[in-house]
Amino acid sequence: MLHLSARVLRGACEDLSIAEPLAPLRDLAREADWELPRDISSQGDRLSVFSEALEILTDTEQPTVVVIEDLHWADDATLDFLRFLARRIKDRPVLLLLTVWDDSLESRQHVRRVVGALSPDTITRMVLAPLSKVAVTILSDGAERDGEAVYKVAGGNAFYVTELLRSSNRSLPLTVQDSVLARAEALSPKARQILDAVSIFARQTETRMIEVLCPSATFLVDICVKLGLLEEHGEVLSFRHELARQAIEGELSGATRRELNASILAVLLDQGNVQNAYLLHHAVAAGDKTAIRSLVPQAANDALRLGALR
């Protein structure tokens, strides 16, 4: 438990198109009433400022908690400062607390740059596990919502669950949509095509299907996975959360959606041995009237044979 008289200083990294160097250090300087030099562009200037910051943070008997939010958005200079600080506070009354989204490769690389050279006994990692199905159900019951349905689309993502339950119209919350689309904007146009193509599939698809639809898919799929939007299970590819898939699919124009479904339908017909209901789904979405007329009776016969009419 923290001492009641502990001093708490907070800084945060920001998701800016051009990162502000050492923005968290500037936050700490304001809170500690310390005048940070304006020009710290050179390496020598930075080391001098880092040393001065260390003295200000540790030159007191009062315990100090340094909180840095959103490490995944940190610039290189900030990572250098945090590594400098972390290696020098072991025997001082300072706790360095970092928060980070760890669902992308870049985020994990940022963490390693800061703590990779530290002794393991000086580091405590607290990984926030996804909400369990039971927890989502309890939260949903309190909001008079179907917990099973909420868990199906949001998984255990606490942000998605909270925003979905907060939404009054039960459609995809704009906050979730904005969060997903902001992350997708980091992709190149070709990588975004991969994301768009996968969003057309209601649940999951085989990686080889995407490789047929999109050139250089293997490399581009890796980028989407590293960014934390898609996940691979063997040869199967899917979005990490159904809400994320809905957000991406919802951004597609009608023409793009029809074009993608038409391409998927052509590939599936060429492959053969695909359920007629599956083919019909993409035929309808593509607006292919000829294929629809051919597939409707076949899909109906399949359903009748299997007793799956509804």
C-alpha positions in Angstrom: 0.0 0.0 0.0 1.3 3.5 -0.9 2.3 5.8 2.0 -0.4 8.3 2.6 2.0 11.2 2.0 3.4 9.9 -1.3 3.8 12.5 -4.0 2.1 11.4 -7.3 3.3 12.9 -10.6 1.6 12.1 -13.8 2.6 12.2 -17.5 1.0 10.9 -20.6 1.9 10.0 -24.2 -0.4 11.2 -26.8 -1.6 9.7 -30.1 -0.5 12.6 -32.3 0.3 12.4 -36.0 3.7 13.9 -35.2 4.7 12.9 -31.6 5.8 15.7 -29.3 9.3 14.7 -28.0 9.4 14.0 -24.3 5.7 15.1 -23.7 5.4 13.0 -20.5 8.6 14.6 -19.1 7.1 18.0 -19.7 4.0 16.9 -17.9 6.1 15.8 -14.9 8.0 19.1 -14.9 4.8 21.1 -14.7 3.5 19.0 -11.8 6.8 19.2 -10.0 7.1 22.9 -10.6 10.3 22.5 -12.5 11.3 24.6 -15.5 12.3 22.3 -18.3 14.7 23.8 -20.8 13.1 24.6 -24.1 15.8 23.2 -26.4 16.7 19.6 -25.5 17.2 18.4 -29.1 20.7 17.1 -28.8 21.8 13.9 -27.1 24.0 15.8 -24.6 21.2 18.2 -23.7 18.8 15.2 -23.1 21.3 13.4 -20.8 21.7 16.6 -18.8 18.0 17.0 -18.5 17.4 13.4 -17.6 20.0 13.7 -14.8 18.3 16.8 -13.5 14.9 15.1 -13.6 16.3 12.1 -11.7 17.5 14.5 -8.9 14.2 16.3 -8.7 12.3 13.1 -8.5 14.5 11.5 -5.9 15.9 14.4 -3.8 13.4 14.0 -1.1 12.5 11.5 1.7 8.9 11.7 0.5 8.0 8.6 -1.6 7.2 9.5 -5.2 5.0 7.7 -7.7 5.7 8.5 -11.3 2.7 7.5 -13.5 3.2 7.4 -17.3 0.0 6.7 -19.2 -0.2 5.1 -22.7 3.3 3.9 -23.3 2.3 2.5 -26.6 2.2 6.0 -28.0 5.6 7.0 -26.7 8.2 8.7 -28.9 11.8 7.4 -28.9 13.1 10.2 -26.6 10.5 9.4 -24.0 11.5 5.7 -24.1 15.1 6.7 -23.6 14.1 8.9 -20.6 12.1 6.1 -19.0 14.8 3.6 -19.5 17.3 6.0 -18.0 15.0 6.6 -15.0 14.1 3.0 -14.4 17.7 1.9 -14.2 18.5 4.4 -11.5 15.6 4.2 -9.0 16.1 0.7 -7.5 17.3 2.0 -4.1 15.4 5.2 -4.1 11.8 5.9 -2.8 10.4 6.1 -6.3 7.8 3.9 -8.0 7.6 4.1 -11.8 4.1 3.0 -13.0 3.6 2.5 -16.7 0.3 1.7 -18.5 0.3 0.3 -22.0 -2.0 -1.6 -24.4 -0.1 -4.8 -25.0 -2.1 -6.1 -27.9 0.2 -5.0 -30.7 3.8 -5.8 -31.5 4.9 -2.1 -31.3 3.5 -1.8 -27.8 5.4 -4.8 -26.6 8.6 -3.5 -28.2 8.1 -0.2 -26.3 7.9 -2.1 -23.0 11.0 -4.2 -23.8 13.0 -1.0 -24.6 12.2 0.4 -21.2 12.5 -2.7 -18.9 14.5 -5.1 -21.0 17.8 -4.4 -19.3 16.4 -4.3 -15.7 16.7 -7.0 -13.1 13.5 -9.1 -13.1 13.1 -8.7 -9.3 12.6 -4.9 -9.8 9.7 -5.4 -12.2 6.1 -6.2 -11.4 3.8 -6.9 -14.4 0.0 -6.7 -13.9 -1.8 -8.0 -16.9 -5.5 -7.2 -17.0 -7.2 -10.4 -18.1 -10.3 -10.1 -20.4 -13.7 -10.1 -18.6 -15.1 -13.6 -18.2 -18.4 -14.6 -19.7 -19.8 -14.6 -16.2 -18.6 -11.1 -15.5 -20.1 -9.8 -18.8 -23.4 -11.5 -18.0 -23.5 -9.9 -14.5 -22.8 -6.4 -16.1 -25.4 -7.0 -18.8 -28.0 -8.1 -16.3 -27.6 -4.8 -14.5 -28.2 -3.0 -17.8 -31.1 -5.3 -18.7 -29.2 -6.6 -21.7 -28.6 -10.1 -23.1 -25.2 -11.1 -21.6 -24.8 -14.0 -24.1 -25.3 -11.6 -27.0 -23.0 -8.9 -25.5 -20.2 -11.5 -24.9 -20.5 -12.9 -28.4 -19.8 -9.5 -30.1 -17.5 -7.9 -27.5 -15.7 -10.9 -26.1 -14.0 -9.9 -22.8 -12.8 -6.5 -24.0 -13.8 -4.3 -21.1 -14.0 -1.1 -23.2 -16.2 -2.7 -25.8 -18.5 -4.2 -23.2 -18.8 -1.0 -21.2 -19.6 1.1 -24.3 -22.0 -1.5 -25.7 -24.0 -1.5 -22.4 -23.9 2.3 -22.3 -25.3 2.6 -25.8 -29.1 3.2 -25.6 -30.0 2.3 -29.2 -28.2 -1.1 -29.1 -26.4 -0.4 -32.4 -22.6 -0.3 -32.7 -21.5 2.5 -30.3 -19.7 5.4 -32.0 -17.0 5.3 -29.4 -16.2 1.7 -30.3 -16.3 2.5 -34.0 -14.0 5.5 -33.6 -11.5 3.4 -31.5 -11.4 0.6 -34.2 -11.2 3.0 -37.1 -8.5 5.1 -35.5 -6.3 2.0 -35.2 -7.1 0.9 -38.8 -6.0 4.4 -40.1 -2.4 3.4 -39.2 -2.5 0.8 -42.0 -1.3 1.3 -45.5 -4.0 1.3 -48.2 -3.0 -2.3 -49.2 -3.1 -3.5 -45.6 -6.4 -1.8 -45.2 -7.7 -3.9 -48.2 -6.9 -7.0 -46.2 -8.9 -5.7 -43.2 -11.8 -4.8 -45.5 -11.8 -8.3 -47.1 -11.8 -10.1 -43.8 -14.6 -8.0 -42.5 -16.9 -9.4 -45.3 -16.8 -12.9 -43.7 -19.4 -13.2 -40.9 -17.1 -15.1 -38.5 -13.8 -16.2 -39.9 -12.1 -17.2 -43.1 -9.2 -19.3 -44.3 -6.0 -17.4 -44.8 -5.6 -18.8 -48.3 -8.9 -17.2 -49.3 -7.5 -13.8 -48.5 -4.3 -14.7 -50.3 -6.4 -15.3 -53.4 -8.3 -12.0 -53.0 -5.4 -9.8 -52.2 -1.8 -9.7 -53.6 1.0 -9.9 -51.1 -1.5 -11.0 -48.5 0.9 -13.0 -46.3 3.0 -9.9 -45.4 0.0 -7.6 -45.1 -1.9 -10.1 -42.8 1.1 -10.0 -40.5 0.8 -6.3 -40.3 -2.8 -6.4 -39.3 -2.1 -9.1 -36.7 0.8 -7.1 -35.2 -1.5 -4.1 -34.9 -3.9 -6.2 -32.8 -6.9 -6.1 -35.2 -6.8 -9.6 -36.6 -5.7 -12.9 -35.2 -4.6 -16.2 -36.8 -5.4 -19.7 -35.6 -3.5 -22.0 -37.8 -4.9 -21.4 -41.3 -7.9 -19.5 -40.0 -8.1 -15.7 -39.9 -10.6 -13.5 -38.0 -11.1 -10.3 -36.2 -10.2 -10.3 -32.5 -13.7 -9.0 -31.7 -16.9 -9.1 -33.6 -17.5 -5.4 -32.8 -14.3 -4.5 -34.6 -15.4 -6.5 -37.6 -18.7 -4.7 -37.7 -16.9 -1.3 -37.4 -14.7 -2.0 -40.4 -17.5 -3.6 -42.5 -19.8 -0.6 -41.7 -17.3 1.8 -43.3 -17.4 0.0 -46.6 -19.4 1.6 -49.4 -22.1 -0.4 -51.0 -20.1 -0.7 -54.2 -17.0 -2.0 -52.3 -19.1 -4.5 -50.3 -20.7 -5.8 -53.5 -17.4 -6.1 -55.3 -15.8 -8.0 -52.4 -18.7 -10.4 -52.1 -18.7 -11.0 -55.9 -14.9 -11.8 -55.7 -15.4 -14.1 -52.8 -18.3 -15.8 -54.6 -16.2 -16.4 -57.7 -13.4 -17.9 -55.6 -15.7 -20.2 -53.7 -17.5 -21.4 -56.9 -14.1 -22.1 -58.4 -13.0 -24.1 -55.3 -16.1 -26.2 -55.2 -17.4 -28.3 -52.3 -18.8 -25.2 -50.5 -22.2 -25.2 -48.8 -24.9 -23.7 -50.9 -26.2 -21.5 -48.1 -22.7 -20.0 -47.8 -22.6 -19.3 -51.5 -26.1 -17.8 -51.4 -25.1 -15.5 -48.6 -22.3 -13.9 -50.8 -24.5 -14.0 -53.9 -27.2 -11.9 -52.1 -24.6 -9.5 -50.7 -23.1 -9.2 -54.2 -26.5 -8.6 -55.8 -25.8 -11.4 -58.3 -29.4 -12.2 -59.4 -28.3 -15.0 -61.7 -26.4 -16.8 -58.9 -29.3 -16.2 -56.5 -31.8 -17.8 -58.8 -29.5 -20.8 -59.2 -28.6 -21.2 -55.5 -32.0 -20.6 -53.8 -33.5 -23.9 -54.7 -30.3 -25.8 -54.0 -29.9 -24.2 -50.5 -33.6 -24.9 -49.8 -33.2 -28.5 -50.7 -30.1 -28.8 -48.4 -32.1 -27.3 -45.5 -35.0 -29.6 -46.2 -32.8 -32.6 -46.3 -31.1 -31.7 -43.0 -34.3 -30.6 -41.3 -32.9 -27.1 -40.9 -35.8 -25.0 -42.2 -36.7 -21.9 -40.3 
